[in-house]
């Protein structure tokens, strides 16, 4: 009888970290984790791609590609001779997404032997990799790089586990098993189901428990694993470890190399090194399939943010739309071709009842064309679908993006506030609202010449605007109230945010307002400082610099800054001199106000809430949702500079004010695990302080940064029990969830009552869920069902947000789940390259005076998906193509010609699902016109194939396959 879901979930919570390389951390400091392996492989391959690009452009590239690479070193080398301030936030964040997704496999797929290559399921494991790699390529084709990172992290986990769970290392292999990610290659020498593979370990020593015959014959096996039963085939190896019940049955022991203390722990580092090389090999395949530019985008190697607009398109918004066009075009035209060009463009129009379509592109001209199509029309009643549009933007944009919303109407979908708040906290995105004519008394027209149908005023009142202010406050953004005529003065904040390396130095929201003084420290790395102050017209302030100079709010151009005013916004651009040191802002207002200080600096940080596992080895996983009231918290902090040292991390609640100082546990890779034994009761933000790499705390060398997103504690726990993170088009899934009332970190079993539940997905796919659940023993259960239409594109990611609110509507918590739409892979065969002829004579001593060429027929076979692209990867000649049909097969005829100064060529052929073949040809020094055999395909397992011996004028190099959906 299968174990119940609740039992499985309980076991996973205790065991998730002991069935593979440790996911994130290692307590003994000697073992290598999935996070280490993934991070090292990404840095190596990214550096290699940047090196190759530099070589092709004739630029120097001096970075040594070795195990000492850091994010900062790779980013700097890839940026070349950039004079702009460099930021590694995007790169750090992208890598974190991949290793957190990697770690999630041990929770979601804990009992799946295919995802861990357990139980000799090599073909099943390869199918898992084939499916995931296909989805990565499909996501990149859709320009959905966030989805690609999530799926890629998952694929890396399974690939890496092979080297720990199988006997590949024990067989003496020193290079990756490329057949794992080459599904049209045969997997040979697999130990059959009746072949004994292990003998008992001796007194706990498993060094020689693999049978000698197995090793002599070179047969491949992996350990069996089960936490419920000790059953396994006779004579088979076990995984091993305290949770593996099969390891207690003959043959006793295990063969895993997850840590240095595992059954085959002495081989742990060899397995980890092979896992790194295998991950690099997989990344190279991705690079070949998607191209260098898209590969670097997938890795997150970008200096700039996305440009993201959510725009109301109802009748009164013509001025706003025109301003959005103006400012976006100005940013694009000014930054095009520079490292500050936006990494992507997102546009979400909305009105009532329509929302979208979402435009997500890296093509500036496409974005221009789409925003040019917008026009203001319609709108009958006042409220519009603003939050639905914002929801789409939050799930499409990369984490920590800045999103700008243009509207002059209340939100008709205000019931989405909890969902949008959850997505803001989960993605750490900053949302700024451009609210036009909030206080206007004139009637807003739905279309020119027409009043609202009900004859009422179309102006958005202060109560309706408060929803937007609440969301702006939660995200660390601003709600800017401005007239339409003054909107262009307010959109300077968009231009400010679109520069590279923007950091948040200090931010506070005072509501209710009160007179107060605020201090913040400015370090020498900061340039182009700007202060934003929002509040009523009666607000006054005074700023003081470290040198003692001051400037009041009545002075628009003074000794410290130049100030512009637009609606409720004061923007102060500080002069470049005398900035380093302690600043003070004295604000006088009894109405709500906000203060925000930004600048440009390479010194920044990212953070993620994590939670510990209770297993015997101990580890952490990414925490979704809000931390529990009265409990503790753990945060993983990464600083984006090798030159500084964190000395203090605090949780700051300005309403108290309350500040809780954390305990720092530095990691080997420079990250810091910070634990808090208590958390503030109100809304709080994360602050870091420190000095240069010597740990100096002097005023001139100290720095501070502050997270934008507010964190809210909750006494509600929302957890979901996943049985997978991918869905096929046309299929449905059920997601059981549990809501609990918590007290001091434990379930309050005496609690009773109901929770209001709201389950939303960003794709508007058909979904069913309860609107409320009733507690029993402090807990309540429910299920969300979700159906993906058969027309859904592979590579799409669906974001499901489940929120639960108490009956008094005073407390709320959430969980955010992401599923990838992954179509079943049917085409795993690479294209074929048949040489027709080679021509030319390169015997002349003057290479430029002679030409050579070749002709080849390229096809994808009768059952293939067809050729998607044919490009010259290496060579300085000219490629022409034509098409024909032979035997019912579409043929692409490739004709290549080049000077004898370029005597070789490498063609890259990609079919429509991303399978790749490289065909490399060269002319001999004394070539005459020759005819080649009909098919000169040569098989090789050599990676890169630079050392393959060649007998023909053209050969097809068989690399690992790629899938592009």
N, C-alpha and C positions, 0 to 999 in steps of 0.2 A: 504494500500500500504506500503510495507517495506521501511524503511528509506534508503537513498542512502549510499554507502560506505563512501563517504567523510563526510557526516553528522555524521555517526557513529564514524568515526575516530576522528572528532572534539570533539564530546561529551566525548569519552573515554579519550582524552587528558586532559579534564577538570575534569573528574569524577573518574578516575581509582582508586583513593585511598580511597574512602569513602563507599565501598560496602562490607566490611569485616573487620576483625581485621586490624588495620593499617598495611600496608605491612612491612615497615622498621623502621620508626621512629614515635615518638609521641611527639607533641609539649608541651603537659602539663606535661609530665613526669610521669603520673599516670596510663595510659593505657598500656596494654600489646600488643605487636605487633606479627605478624606472625614470624618475625625474632627472637623475644624473645622465642616464643613457640618452634620453630624448634630447635634453638640452645640449649635450656635447655633439650629438649627430647634427642637430640643426645648425649649430654654430659652424661646424666644419663644412657642411655642404653649402651654407649661405656664403661663407668666405670663398669657397671654390668657385661658385657662380660669379661672384664679384670679381675675382681674379681673372676669370676667363673673359668677362665683359671688358675689363680694363685692357687685357692683352689684345682683344679684337679692335679696340679703339686706340691702341698705341699709347696707353697711359701706364705709368708705373704702378705696381702693387707690391708693397714691401712686407705685408703681414705674413708671419710664419704661421702656417696652418698646422697646429699641433693641439695637444690636450690642455694647453694653457690659455686657450681662447676664452675671452669674456664677451658679453654682449656689447660692452663699450668699445672694445678693440675692434670687433667686427663691424659695428656701426660706423666707427670712425674711418676704417679702411675703405669700406664700401662707399662712403661719402666723398672720397677723393680729397681734393683741395678746397673743400667747402669753407667759405668765410662766414657762414651763418652759424648761429648757436645750435649745437647738435642736441637732439633729444632721443633717448632710447626707450621712452615710455611705450610706444607702439610695439617695438620689438620685444621688450620684456613681457608685455601683456599677452602678445600672441603666443610666445613660448609657454607662458603660464597656462593659457587656455589648453594647449596641447598636452602638457603634463598633468593637468587636473583631469582632463578627459581620459588620459591614459590610466590614471589611478582609479577612475570610476568603474573600469572594467571589472576590478576585483570586488565590486559591490553589486553591480547590475548583472554581470555574467559570472557570478561566483561559482555556480554549479555547472557551468557549461564547459565540458571537456574540450570542445572545439576551440573555444576562445583562449584556451591555455595550452593547447597541444598535449593534454593529458590522455591517458588510456589509449595511446597509439593512434589517435584520431588525426593522422597527418593529412589525409585527403579532406576531411571535414574542416580542419584548421585552414587549409589552403583555400577552401571555398569561402570561409569567413573573410580571409584577406582579399580574395578576388572581389567579393561584394563591396567591401569597404573601400578598396582602392578605386573601384568604379565610381563609387559615390563621391570620393574626393575630386576626381576629375570632372564629374558632372557639376559639382558645386563651383569649381573654378570656372567652368564654361559659362555658368550663370552669373559669374562675378560675385558669388556669395562666398567670400573668403572666410568669414566667420564659421560657416557651416563646414567648409573644408578643413579648418583647423580642428574642429570638434571630432570629425570622423577620422582624420589622420591620427590624432592622438590615440583613438581607440584601436586603430590598425597597428600602430607601433607597439602597443602593449602585447597583443597576440604574437606578433613577430618576435619580439624580444623574449617572451616566455619560452619559445621553442629552444633557445640556447641554454636555458636553465633546466628545463624539464625533460629534454631528450638526452641521448648519449652522444650527440654530435661532437662535443668536445672530447669525450672519452675515446672516440674513434680516431682521434688525432687530427681532426679537421682544423685548418687554420684560416679558412675563408668562409664566407656565408654560404648557406644552402640556397642558391638562387632559384631553384625549382619551386620554392615556396611561393614566390611571387611571379612565377612563369607558368600559368595554368595549362599551356599547350606543350609543356615538357613533361615527360614521364617521371614519376617518382619511383626510383628503383631501390633495391636492397632494403625493403621494408620487412621487418620481422613479421612473419605470418601469425595468425591467431593461435596456432598450436605450437609455436616455437617458444621454448623456455628462454628467458632472458636474464634471470637473476638467481642468486643463491643467498642464503641467510648472511646477514652481517655478523661479524665476530665480536662479541662483547661490546656492541655499540659502534664498532669500527666498520664503516661501509666502503672503505677505499677500494676493495677488490670484490665487491658483490656482483658485478656484471660477469656473466659467464664467459670464459675464454673463447669458446666457439663463436659466440656472438661477435666478439671483437675481431677475431681472425677472419670471419666472413664479411665483416664490415656491415652488419645488419643494423638498421636504425630502429630504436625503440624509445618509448617514453614511459614514465611512471604512472601507475593507476592511483586514483585519488577518490576518496569518498568519506564524508563526515558522518554518514548514517550507517553504513554497512561495511563489513570487512571482506565482502565477497570480491574476488577478482579471478581471472583465468589462472589455471595452474601454472606455476613457474614464472609468472610475470613479475616484473619490478613494480615497486610502489613509489609514489612521489616522496613520502616520508614526512615526518613532522608530527607534533603532538595532536593535531586535529585529523590526521589521516588514519582512519581505522583500518584501511587495507594493509598498512605497514606493520600491523601487529600480527598478521597472518603470514605463514610461510609463502615465499621467502621474506623474512622479516627485514625491515629497514627501508631505505629509500635511495634515490639517485639525484634528487634535486640539488641545485646549486644556487638557491635563492639568496643566501647570505653566507658569510664565511663560516658560520656555525652549523650550516645545513649538512645533510647526509654526505654530500660530495662537496662540502664547503671549500676544501683546498683548491678546487677548480673554479671557484666563484668568479675570480677576476678574469680568467680566460673566457668564461661564458659571457661576462659583462662586456669585455672587449669585442667579442664576436657580435654581440647584440648591437653595439655601437656601429660596427662596420655594416651590419645588415640593415640598420636603420638608414645609414648614409646611402646604401645601395637603393633602398626604396625611395629616398628623397631624390636621388639622381633620376630614377625612372619618372617620377612626378615632374621633375624639371624638364625632361625630354618631351613629355606629352604636352605640357602646358606652355612651354617656352620660358626663357629667363625672366622676362618682365613679370609675367603672372606668377612665377614661382616666388620671386622676391616679395610680391604683394601677399601671397599666401603666407609667407614667413613673417609678414608684418614689418618688413624693412622699409619704413617710410618715416620721413621727418615731419610730415604734415597730418593734420586732422582731415576728417571728411567735412564737406560742406553740405549741411542737412537743413532743408526747409520744409515746414509743414504749413500749408497756406490755405486759408479760407477763400473760396472762389465765388461767394455769393455777391449779389448785385452791388453792394456798397464798397467792395474791396478793390476797385480798380486802381486807386492810388497806392494801396499797399502792394498789390501785385506788381505795379510799375516800379516801385522802390525795390522790391525783392529782385526783380530783373536787373535793375541798375547796379545794385551792390554786388550781386553774384557775377555779373559780367565784368565789373571792374576788378574783382578779385581774380577771376579767371585770366583776364587779359594781362594783368600785372604780374601774375605768378606763373603763367604757363611756361613750361620748359625749365623752371627752377626747382630746387629741392623743396621750396615752400608751396609748390602747386598742390592743391588738395589731393589726397590719395584716392578719394572717391566722391561721387556726387549723389545725393539722395533727395528726392522730391516726392512729397505726398500731398496732393490736393484734396480738399474735402469741402462738402457743403451739407445739404440735407435732401435726400437720404444717402447720396453716394459718398464713398470714401475711396481714394486712389484713382487710378492704379499707381502703385508704388513704382518709382523709377530709381533704379540702382545701377550706376554705371561709373566706369573710370574714364569715360570719354567726355571731355569737357564740351565738345561741340554737340554731342547728343543731349547733354544736360541743357545746354543753351536752347536747342531746338524744342525740348520738352517744356521748359519754363516759358518759352515764347508762345507756346500754344495756349497758355492759360488766359482765360478771360473771365471777367466778373459778370455773372448773370444769375437769374433765379433767386430763390431764397424765401419766398412766401412768409413763413413764420420766423420768429427771431432766432431760436436756438439752432446750432449747427453741430455736426458730428466731429467736434474738435478732438476729443480724447481717443476716438477710434483712429483718427489719423496719426495722433501722437503714438498710439500703441504700435502701429505699423512701423513708424520710424525707429522706435526704441528697439524693436526686435531685428530690424534690418541693419542698423548702424553698429559699428564695432563698439566694444566697451569703452567707457570714458570719452564718448563723443560729446560734442556740443550741438544741441538741436535748437533751432529757432522757429517759433510758432508765430504766425501772423494771423490775427483775428480781431474782429470788433463785435463778436457775438457771444452770448453765453453758450455753455456746452449742453447740447441736448442729451448727450450720453454721459451725464454726470455719474451714473451708476458704475462707470468704469474707473472711477477715481482710485479705488483700492488696487485694481489691476495695474493701472499706470504707475501708482506709487511703488508697487512691488517691483515692476520692471525697472524703474529709476534706481531703486536700491540695488537690485541684482546686477544691473549693467554699469552702475556708477556714472551714468550719463548726466550731463548738465543741460537743463532745459530753460531757455529764456523766452519769455512771452513778449511780443510786441503788441500791446493792447491799444488800439486806436479809438479815440473819442469815447472813452469810458464815461466821462462826465458830461458828454455833449447832451444838450437839451433838445436839439433838433431831431426830427424824425428821420430814421434811416430808411432809405428806399431799397426795396428788394431788386427793382430794375429801374433804369432811368424813366422818370415820369410817373412812377407808381409808388404809392405808399404801401405799407404792410397790409396784408389782407384784412386783419382784424382792426386796422386803424390805430393800433397802439404805437407808442414810441418804440423805435428800433434800437435805441441806445442801450448799451450794456451797463447795468447799475453796479454799485460797489459790492453788493452781495454776490452777484454772479461772478464778478472779477476776483472775488476772494478765493474761489476754487483754483484759479490759475496761480494766484500768489502762493497758495499753500504748496502747490506742486513745484513752483520755482524755488521756494525756500527749502523743500526737502532735497532738491537736486543740487543746490548750491548755485542756481541760476538767479535770474532777476525777472521781475514783472515790471515792465517799463510802460507806464501810462503816458501816452503822447497823442497830440492831435495829428491828423493825417498830414497837415502842412509841415509839421516839424519832424516827421518820421525819419527823413534822411539824416537829421542830426543824431538820432538815436541809433541808427544802424552802424555807426562807427564801432559799436561793440562787436559786430560781426567781423569787421575787418581786423579788430584787435585779436580776436580768438583764432583767426585764420593764419596768423603768423606761426612760425615754428617754435617749439620748446616753451610754450606758455606754462607757467607754474602759478599755483595758488599760494600766496604767501600768508594771507590772513583773511578771514571772513567772519562776520557776525551778523545775526538778525536779531533785532530787539523788538519784541512784540508781546505785551504792550511796550511802547517806547518809554524811555526814561533817559535823562541826561547821564552821560557816562564818558569815561576816558578809556581808550584802548591803546595798547602798546604792541609793536611788532618789530622784529629784527630783520634787517636787510643785509645780506652777505654780498661779497664782492663779485660773485658770479652773475648777479642779476643785472639785466639791462632793460631799458624801455619800460620803466615802472608806470603803472596806471592805477588810479584809485577811482572806484565807482561808489557813489553814495546815493541811495534812493530814499525819498521821504516827501512829506508835504512841503508846500512852499514856505511854511513858517520855520522849517528846520534851519539851524545855523551850525557851523562847525569851525574848528581851527586846527590846522595841522602844524606840527613842529618837527624839524629835521634834527639829526644827530648833532649838527653844528650849532643848534640853537636858533636858527632862522625859523620864522613862522609865517603863515598866510591864513587869512580868514576867508569865510565863504562869500564875503562881500567883494572880494578881489578876484576878477576873472583872469588877470595876467599878473602874477606876482613873482617873488624871488624863488618860489619852490615849484610852481606848476602853472600850466595854462589850462583854464577851466572852460568847458562848454556845458550848457544846460539844455535839456530836451525833456519837456514834461516833468516827471518826477525824478529824472536822472541828472546827477552832476558827474561829469567825467573830468578827472584831473590827470593830465599827462605831465608827469614829473620831469623836471630838467635833469640832464645827465650827470651833473656834478653833485658832490656831497650827499650821496645816497646811502653809503654803507654805515651801518650802526643801528641804534635804537630810535624809532620814530614814535610819535604820539598823535592820536586823533582825538580831539575833544568835541563830542557831539551834544548839542542841546536841542532836545525835542521830546515832547510827551506823546507823540504819535508814532506808530510803527515806522521803522527805518532799517536799512541794511548798509553795511560797509564791506567792500570787497577790494583786496589789493592783489594785483597780478603783476607779472613781469616775465622776461625771457631768461631762461637759465637751463644749463645742462643738468643741474642738480634737481631731481624730482624723486618721487617714489610711487610705487603701486602697493596695494595691500589686498589681502583676501582673508575673510573669516574662515577658519578651519576648526574642525572638532576632532577630538581624539577617539581612536578605537580602543576597545578594552581588551584586545587580544594579548597573548603572552609576549609577542614581540613589540607591540605598541606602535602606532603610527597615527597619521591624521588624514582626513579627507576634507574636501571642500564643503563648507556649510552653506546650505541654502536657507533663506529666511532670516528673521530677526533673532538676535540673542535673547535668552530668557531673562525676564525681570528677576533680580535677586540672585542671579547665577554668576558664572564666570565667563570669560571669553578668551580665545586664543586667536592671534592674528599673525599671518605670514607677511612680513614687510620686506620689500626689495627697493633699495636705493639705486637710482640710475646714474651713479658716478662712482668710479673707483677711488676718487680723491677725497672722499668725505667719510666720516664715521658717525653713526648714530649714537647719541648718548642718552636720549630720552624719547620715549613714545608714550603719549597720554591720550586718554579719552576725555574730551572737553565738552561740557554742557554749559552754554552761556547763560541759560536761564537761572542757574543757581547763584553765582557760577560754581560749578563743580568740576574738578579735574582729578582723574584717577591715573596714577603712574603705573606702567607695566614693568614686568621683569623681562629682561632681554636675554635670549639664548642665541648667540650668533651661530650660523651654519658655515660649513666649509666653503660653500660657493658664494659667500658674502651676504646671503639672505639672513634675516633675523626672525626667529620665532618669539613672539611677545605674548606673555600670559598676563591676564588680569584676574585677580581674585574677586573683583567686584566691578560692576559697571554702573554708570550714572542712571538715575531713575527717569530722567527726561531725555529729549533728543540730544544726541551728542555727535561729535566728529572726531576723526583721528588726527592728531598733531604729532609731528616729529621735530626733534631738535638735535643739533650736533655741531661738530666742528670739522676741521680738515682731517686728513688721514692720521695725523698725530694725536687726534682727540682733543685738540685745543678748544677751550671754552671761552677764549678771549672775545671781546665784543667785535673786533675786526674780523675774526675768522669764524664766528658762530653763524649758524643758519637755522631757519625754521621753515617748515612747509605745513600746509593744512589740506586735508581732503575736502572736497567740495560736498560730497553726499552725506546727508545726515543719516545716522543710524538710530533706529527706534527700538527700545527693548519691548518685549511682549511677554505676557503670562500665558500665551497660547502656543502650542506646538502643532505644526502641520507637517506631516511626513507622508510620502508616497512610496508604494512598494512596486518597483519597476521589474518587469521581466524581459526588458529589452529596450534599446534606444533607437531602433530602426523599424520602419514600416514600409511594406510594399504598396505601390499604388493600387487602389481598389480594395484595400483591406481595412480591418478595424482592429482597434486595441482597447483593452479595458485597464484602467489605472486605479487600483484600490488606494484609498488614502485614509489616514487616521488623524483626527483632531483631538487634542487633549488639553485639559486645564492643568497648568503647571504651578507649582509652589516650591521655591528654593531648589529648583533644578529637578524636581521629581513630580510625577503625576499626582495631582490632588484627587485621591479616590473618593472623597466625600463631595466633590463638585457635582452639580446637576444643572440641568437647563439645556438650552439649544444654542447652536452656532449657525449664523447665516453663512452660506457657502456660495462662492461665485467662481465658476470655472470658465475661463476664456482662452481661446486659441487665436493667434494672430492671422491665421489663414482663412478664418470664417468657415472652416470645415464643419460638417455636421457633428454635433456633440451633444451628449446628454449627461446630466449630473443632477444630484439633489440640490435644491435651493436652501435646505437647512438639514442639520443632523442633530439628534438628541443624545446627550451624554448618558452613559451608564458606567459607574465606577470611575468617573472623571474622563472617560474616552468616548469618542463617537466615530463610527466608520461610514464610509461612503465609497462610491465608485464613479469614475468619469469614463465614459465611452467616447471614442473618437474614430471617425471614419474618414479615410483619405480617398478622394475621388480617383478614379482610374486614369484621369487626365493629368494628374499631378506629375510634375517633372522630377526625375531622379536627381538628387542633389539638393532638393528643397529641404529646409529645416522648419519644423513646426514648433512653435513655442507655446506651451500650455502653462497657464498661470492659475493656480488654485489658491484662493484667499478664504480665510475664515474669520468671522467677526463675532464678538460676544453679543449677548442679547441686549446689553445696554449701549451697544455701538460705541464703546469707549476704548476697545482694544482690538487689534487685528494682527494677523500674521499670515505668511504665505509660503508657498514653495513654487519654484519655477523649473519646469521640465522641458527638455529639448529633444525632439525626435527627428531623425533624418529620414526622408523619403528615399528609399533605395530600391531601384528596380532590379529584378533578377537578371544576372549576367548570362547571356546566351552565346555571345561571340567572344571566344578567348583565343582565336587564331590570329597570328600576325600577318600583315600583308606579305605578298610575294613579289620579289624583284627578279625578273628574267632579263639577262643581257641579250640584246639583238646584235650589236656590233660596237667595235671601237675603231676609231679612225685617227690618222694623224702620224706625223713623223717628227720626233723631238730630238733628232740626232745633231742638229745644229748647235754650235757652241754659243750662239746668241739666242737665248731662250725666247726673247720677245719677237723674234722673226718667224716663229713657228706656232701652229695651232694644233690642238688635238680635241677629240670629242668622243662621245659615246651615246648610244641609244639604248634604252631599257624599257621593257613593258612592266608596268606596275599594276597589280590587281589585288583584290581582297577576297577572291574566291566566289563560288556560287552562293554560299550561305553567309558570306560576310556582310557587314553593314555598309561597306563602300569606303573609298579613300576620302578622307576629310582634308588632308593637307599634304603637300610635297614641297619641301624646301631644301635649299643648300645650307647645310650646317657648317661645312668647311670647304673652302675653295673660292677662287676669285673669278669664276667664269659666269656664263649666262645659261640659264635654264629655261627652256620652253616646253610647254606641254600641249598635248592634244588628246582626244578621247576616241575610242573605238570599241566595238563589241566583237568578241570571239568566243564561240561556243556558249553563248548566253551569259558570258562574264564581261562586265565593264572593264575596259583596259585604259589605263592612263599611260600614254606614250611620253616618256621623258627624253628630251634631247638636250644634251649638255655640251657646251664648247668652251674652251679656255686657252689662254696662252700657255706655252710650254714652261713659262716661269711659274705657273701654278699647276704642277704635274699630278695632283691628286684631288679627289672630291669625295665628300661624304654627304649623301642625301638622307634626309629624315622623312620617313613615311609614317603618317598617322591615320588610322582608320577612324570611323565615326564614333567608335566607343573607346578610342584611346589606345588601342594596341599599336605598338611602335616597332618599326624595323629600321635599322641603319644600314644603308648600302654604301660601301666605300670603294671607289675605283681609282686607278692611277695609270699613267702611261709609262711605258718602259723607255729607257734612254734611246734605244734604237728601234722605235716602234714603226711598224708598217701597218697598212690596213689589214685588220684581222677580223675573223668572226669568232665569236665566243660560243660555248655550249649553250643549249637552250635554257638551262637553269644552273646558275653558278652559286647557289646558296650553300654556305658553309656554316655548320653549327659550331658554337663555342660557348663555353661557360666563363671565359675570361671576361672580367669586368672592364669595360672601356675598349677592349679589343685592340689596344695599341700594339701589343706584342704578338698578334696572330700572324702566322706565316701565310702568304698569299700565293696561289698558283695561277690565278686567272686575272685578267685585266680588271674585272669588277667582281666583288664579292659582297654578300649580304651578311652583315654582322648581326647575330641574334642576341639582342639584349632582352632585358626583362620587359614584360608586356605592360601596356597602359590601357586604361579604359576611360573613355570620354563620353559622357552621356549628356 
